[in-house]
Amino acid sequence: MVSLYEPRAIPLLMNDCHVWYCSINDIQPWHLRLLSEEEQIRAKSYKKEQDRVRFILGCTISRIVLSVQLNIAPQFVPIARICPHCKHLHGKPTLTRGNIQFSVSHSEDVIVVAFIKNYKIGIDVEYIDSNIDFLALEKSVLTEEEKMQLSHLPLRKRRSGFLTYWTRKEALLKATGEGLMTSPLNISVSSPNHPAKLLSFHNRPSLIQNSLLVDLDTRLGYIGSLAILGGETIHIKQFNGSFILKEAFTSLNM
């Protein structure tokens, strides 16, 4: 069961998965100073302020939480973003030492970061945008069976239903590390009105039995999903990251 707390950063135990949320309103001037030089350069390259703030907060939450687990200063947490395909610095963020895996997602004004030990993980959150043309998007995201299941939902639930499919598939692709290299059409998941479950994954049938897919309790107006590859019983806890983004100011003496 997913539950919501507002604690200080706490140790990440085996078979625990911690999901931290924050809002773009949590941004503080000192957050930028916790980022690596490469992250600071990337942050300054964003043309839209909202995109810049979301990137900074994703980095800041990641570094503060990992610093507690590794017992080092946030700015010294060794995070790499090398794409495995082109070797450029836009890949999934990974910790270059230790056994903690993490995944970052953001949409509109919400940023989420998930952490776990030993298992690959992916998280995705999406804002339920009333302007999204899901009928135009579904042909590149949903299988024929999924399209049919979506059409059976009440009209008022089809937009959120489409985004449930989307976030489940995106979380899985993040966990496998394949991202945009694999089409969502190669994945089949359960319908939005059923518990999240992977039904098929092209050329990787073993994932069906070795993956955990969870719909998250997100803020009103958002849909979120979490995918974990491996593990048996995983305890998922959600935390309000707004607390540590302010509290860390004092503890870090910034």
KOLVOSE-808935 format. One line per field, with one value per residue (C-alpha): x, y, z; residue number from 1; residue in one letter; chain. Coordinates in nm, 4 decimals, padded with zeros to 6 digits, m for minus. Layout:
REM KOLVOSE-808935
c1: c(X  ...)
c2: c(Y  ...)
c3: c(Z  ...)
n: c(NUM  ...)
res: c(A  ...)
chain: c(A  ...)
***
This chain:
REM KOLVOSE-808935
c1: c(00.0000  00.1287  00.1227  00.2174  00.4493  00.6419  00.9590  01.3192  01.5313  01.5537  01.7708  01.6717  01.6396  01.6525  01.3200  01.2181  01.1265  01.1086  00.9215  00.9795  00.7481  00.7973  00.6523  00.8148  00.7133  00.9770  01.2690  01.5308  01.8293  02.0782  01.9560  02.1624  02.4824  02.4252  02.4420  02.7528  02.9176  02.7615  02.4178  02.4514  02.5442  02.2462  02.0130  02.1198  02.0649  01.6882  01.4964  01.1782  01.1974  00.9572  01.1779  01.4866  01.3228  01.1968  01.5438  01.7097  01.4586  01.4955  01.8716  01.8396  01.6006  01.8223  02.1384  01.9945  01.8363  02.1417  02.3733  02.1945  02.2264  02.5947  02.6896  02.8562  02.7771  02.5047  02.7349  02.9775  02.7226  02.8640  02.5834  02.6392  02.4028  02.5854  02.3520  02.4444  02.3690  02.5325  02.7529  02.6229  02.5220  02.1449  02.0970  01.9143  02.0852  02.2729  02.4827  02.8365  02.9070  02.6969  02.3825  02.1089  01.9018  01.6827  01.4498  01.3240  01.0068  00.8236  00.5137  00.3598  00.4460  00.5216  00.8613  00.9021  01.2129  01.2073  01.4900  01.5554  01.8518  01.9712  01.6728  01.6236  01.3500  01.1456  00.8884  00.6614  00.4112  00.1825  m00.0478  m00.4068  m00.4113  m00.7598  m00.6018  m00.4252  m00.5556  m00.5285  m00.7144  m00.4311  m00.1672  m00.3176  m00.2194  00.1495  00.1079  m00.1700  m00.2095  m00.5371  m00.6563  m00.5703  m00.7558  m01.0635  m01.0345  m00.9989  m01.3071  m01.5104  m01.4367  m01.6882  m01.6052  m01.5102  m01.2453  m01.0796  m00.8269  m00.6977  m00.7274  m00.4984  m00.2467  m00.2587  m00.1549  00.1103  00.2687  00.2731  00.4559  00.6903  00.7850  00.8663  01.0776  01.2681  01.3297  01.4659  01.6767  01.5360  01.3412  01.2566  01.4550  01.1522  00.8029  00.5229  00.3376  00.5770  00.4433  00.1029  m00.0246  m00.3492  m00.6439  m00.6756  m00.9652  m00.7534  m00.4440  m00.1271  00.0408  00.2749  00.1096  00.3720  00.7054  00.8412  01.1405  01.1595  00.8966  01.0871  00.9903  00.6281  00.7142  01.0062  00.8571  00.6394  00.4109  00.2291  m00.0080  00.0953  m00.1168  m00.0341  m00.1570  m00.5017  m00.4856  m00.1904  m00.1382  00.1744  00.3233  00.6253  00.8063  01.0601  01.2460  01.3052  01.2334  00.9551  00.7976  00.8715  00.7571  00.6697  00.6594  00.5904  00.7404  00.6817  01.0090  00.9097  01.0236  01.3830  01.4166  01.3673  01.5131  01.8342  01.9082  01.9866  02.1544  02.3817  02.4652  02.4163)
c2: c(00.0000  00.3459  00.5908  00.9553  01.0958  01.4158  01.2964  01.3987  01.2023  00.8508  00.5474  00.3523  m00.0101  m00.3216  m00.3762  m00.0169  00.2220  00.5902  00.8327  01.2034  01.4731  01.8476  02.1476  02.4136  02.6545  02.4892  02.6327  02.8249  03.0257  02.8024  02.4846  02.5634  02.5524  02.1847  02.0845  01.9639  02.1948  01.9984  02.0180  02.3922  02.4434  02.2370  02.4233  02.7578  02.6305  02.5943  02.8710  02.8298  02.9135  02.6331  02.3748  02.5132  02.5025  02.1469  02.0281  02.2009  02.0557  01.7052  01.7318  01.8875  01.6254  01.3507  01.4945  01.5708  01.2261  01.0426  01.2493  01.1148  00.7557  00.7946  01.0259  01.2818  01.6413  01.6745  01.8493  01.5553  01.2801  01.1064  01.1244  01.0574  01.1196  00.9500  00.8142  00.4465  00.4870  00.8158  00.8820  01.2394  01.3861  01.3511  00.9957  00.8640  00.9887  00.7108  00.6827  00.5837  00.4152  00.2169  00.0123  00.2771  00.3179  00.6237  00.7732  01.1283  01.2581  01.5893  01.7356  02.0830  02.1929  01.8519  01.6791  01.3205  01.1132  00.7429  00.5549  00.1848  m00.0433  m00.3093  m00.3080  m00.1092  00.1493  00.3864  00.6497  00.8693  01.1397  01.3266  01.6241  01.5573  01.8290  01.9028  02.0150  01.6867  01.5167  01.1594  01.0264  01.1511  01.0072  00.6664  00.5200  00.5547  00.4423  00.1848  m00.1634  m00.2525  m00.4325  m00.1289  00.1046  m00.1135  m00.1193  00.2594  00.3046  00.1048  00.3543  00.6324  00.9356  01.1457  00.8884  00.8318  01.1136  00.9940  00.6365  00.7116  00.8769  00.5718  00.3559  00.6149  00.6445  00.2676  00.2138  00.5095  00.3897  00.0444  00.1883  00.4024  00.1004  m00.1084  00.1859  00.1611  00.4867  00.6112  00.3251  00.0974  00.1874  00.1802  m00.0333  m00.3164  m00.3183  m00.4268  m00.3393  m00.3931  m00.1610  00.1561  00.0153  m00.2839  m00.3025  m00.2108  m00.5121  m00.5808  m00.8221  m00.8415  m00.6853  m00.7497  m00.9895  m00.9809  m01.2252  m01.2752  m00.9224  m01.0287  m01.2342  m01.0194  m00.6716  m00.4736  m00.2054  00.0316  00.3240  00.6017  00.8187  01.1487  01.5009  01.5856  01.6411  01.4062  01.0410  00.8533  00.5053  00.3234  00.0228  m00.1962  m00.4814  m00.7699  m00.7966  m00.9786  m00.7671  m00.3973  m00.1418  00.1830  00.5039  00.8531  01.1660  01.5374  01.6729  02.0320  01.9721  01.8732  02.1394  02.4008  02.2139  02.1358  02.5082  02.5043  02.1639  02.2379  02.5927  02.7283)
c3: c(00.0000  m00.0859  00.2048  00.2486  00.5174  00.5819  00.7592  00.7469  00.5006  00.6476  00.5700  00.2608  00.3731  00.1573  m00.0224  00.0508  m00.2280  m00.1384  m00.3629  m00.3009  m00.4347  m00.4582  m00.6388  m00.8562  m00.5784  m00.3563  m00.5550  m00.3550  m00.4882  m00.3044  m00.4774  m00.7872  m00.5812  m00.4960  m00.8623  m01.0446  m01.2960  m01.5834  m01.4218  m01.3673  m01.7325  m01.8427  m01.6059  m01.7503  m02.1055  m02.0632  m02.2370  m02.0341  m01.6637  m01.5699  m01.7436  m01.5703  m01.2267  m01.2739  m01.3739  m01.0768  m00.8304  m00.9727  m00.9261  m00.5798  m00.4408  m00.5859  m00.4334  m00.0899  m00.0468  m00.1833  00.0350  00.3430  00.2204  00.1227  00.4103  00.1842  00.0884  m00.1797  m00.4264  m00.4125  m00.4878  m00.8008  m01.0574  m01.4279  m01.7198  m02.0066  m02.2743  m02.3383  m02.7077  m02.8133  m02.5040  m02.4729  m02.1361  m02.1674  m02.0426  m01.7379  m01.4185  m01.2419  m00.9286  m01.0246  m00.6908  m00.4484  m00.5092  m00.5085  m00.8234  m00.8797  m01.1371  m01.1945  m01.3568  m01.3738  m01.5305  m01.5037  m01.1462  m00.9877  m00.9615  m00.8348  m00.7624  m00.6678  m00.4905  m00.4297  m00.3600  m00.6061  m00.8435  m01.1625  m01.1276  m01.3393  m01.2464  m01.4535  m01.3638  m01.6017  m01.5582  m01.6683  m01.9319  m02.0649  m02.3921  m02.4651  m02.7795  m02.6563  m02.9598  m03.1810  m02.9477  m02.8785  m03.2164  m03.1255  m02.7632  m02.7307  m02.8743  m03.0461  m02.7323  m02.5175  m02.7546  m02.7192  m02.3391  m02.3336  m02.5527  m02.2989  m02.0221  m01.9491  m02.1628  m01.8593  m01.7621  m02.0980  m02.0703  m01.7328  m01.8611  m02.1538  m01.9201  m01.6933  m01.9877  m02.0788  m01.7344  m01.6808  m02.0093  m01.9616  m01.6116  m01.7518  m02.0343  m01.7847  m01.5627  m01.8501  m01.9672  m02.3184  m02.3134  m02.6613  m02.8184  m02.7711  m02.8898  m02.6304  m02.8851  m02.7956  m02.4404  m02.3159  m01.9683  m01.7799  m01.8370  m01.6244  m01.4201  m01.3104  m01.0864  m01.2730  m01.4330  m01.7233  m01.9680  m02.2423  m02.3389  m02.6874  m02.6828  m02.3001  m02.1685  m01.8413  m01.7351  m01.6927  m01.3839  m01.2698  m01.2608  m01.0233  m01.1638  m00.9274  m00.9732  m00.7352  m00.5089  m00.6747  m00.6285  m00.7586  m01.1317  m01.1946  m01.2883  m01.1763  m01.2123  m01.0733  m01.2226  m01.0410  m01.2091  m00.9698  m00.6013  m00.4219  m00.1499  m00.1981  00.0598  m00.1172  00.0854  m00.0415  00.1113  00.0857  m00.0509  00.0260  00.3831  00.3066  00.0365  00.3074  00.6063  00.4198  00.4048  00.7777  00.7953  00.4981  00.6121  00.2626)
n: c(1  2  3  4  5  6  7  8  9  10  11  12  13  14  15  16  17  18  19  20  21  22  23  24  25  26  27  28  29  30  31  32  33  34  35  36  37  38  39  40  41  42  43  44  45  46  47  48  49  50  51  52  53  54  55  56  57  58  59  60  61  62  63  64  65  66  67  68  69  70  71  72  73  74  75  76  77  78  79  80  81  82  83  84  85  86  87  88  89  90  91  92  93  94  95  96  97  98  99  100  101  102  103  104  105  106  107  108  109  110  111  112  113  114  115  116  117  118  119  120  121  122  123  124  125  126  127  128  129  130  131  132  133  134  135  136  137  138  139  140  141  142  143  144  145  146  147  148  149  150  151  152  153  154  155  156  157  158  159  160  161  162  163  164  165  166  167  168  169  170  171  172  173  174  175  176  177  178  179  180  181  182  183  184  185  186  187  188  189  190  191  192  193  194  195  196  197  198  199  200  201  202  203  204  205  206  207  208  209  210  211  212  213  214  215  216  217  218  219  220  221  222  223  224  225  226  227  228  229  230  231  232  233  234  235  236  237  238  239  240  241  242  243  244  245  246  247  248  249  250  251  252  253  254)
res: c(M  V  S  L  Y  E  P  R  A  I  P  L  L  M  N  D  C  H  V  W  Y  C  S  I  N  D  I  Q  P  W  H  L  R  L  L  S  E  E  E  Q  I  R  A  K  S  Y  K  K  E  Q  D  R  V  R  F  I  L  G  C  T  I  S  R  I  V  L  S  V  Q  L  N  I  A  P  Q  F  V  P  I  A  R  I  C  P  H  C  K  H  L  H  G  K  P  T  L  T  R  G  N  I  Q  F  S  V  S  H  S  E  D  V  I  V  V  A  F  I  K  N  Y  K  I  G  I  D  V  E  Y  I  D  S  N  I  D  F  L  A  L  E  K  S  V  L  T  E  E  E  K  M  Q  L  S  H  L  P  L  R  K  R  R  S  G  F  L  T  Y  W  T  R  K  E  A  L  L  K  A  T  G  E  G  L  M  T  S  P  L  N  I  S  V  S  S  P  N  H  P  A  K  L  L  S  F  H  N  R  P  S  L  I  Q  N  S  L  L  V  D  L  D  T  R  L  G  Y  I  G  S  L  A  I  L  G  G  E  T  I  H  I  K  Q  F  N  G  S  F  I  L  K  E  A  F  T  S  L  N  M)
chain: c(A  A  A  A  A  A  A  A  A  A  A  A  A  A  A  A  A  A  A  A  A  A  A  A  A  A  A  A  A  A  A  A  A  A  A  A  A  A  A  A  A  A  A  A  A  A  A  A  A  A  A  A  A  A  A  A  A  A  A  A  A  A  A  A  A  A  A  A  A  A  A  A  A  A  A  A  A  A  A  A  A  A  A  A  A  A  A  A  A  A  A  A  A  A  A  A  A  A  A  A  A  A  A  A  A  A  A  A  A  A  A  A  A  A  A  A  A  A  A  A  A  A  A  A  A  A  A  A  A  A  A  A  A  A  A  A  A  A  A  A  A  A  A  A  A  A  A  A  A  A  A  A  A  A  A  A  A  A  A  A  A  A  A  A  A  A  A  A  A  A  A  A  A  A  A  A  A  A  A  A  A  A  A  A  A  A  A  A  A  A  A  A  A  A  A  A  A  A  A  A  A  A  A  A  A  A  A  A  A  A  A  A  A  A  A  A  A  A  A  A  A  A  A  A  A  A  A  A  A  A  A  A  A  A  A  A  A  A  A  A  A  A  A  A  A  A  A  A  A  A  A  A  A  A)
***
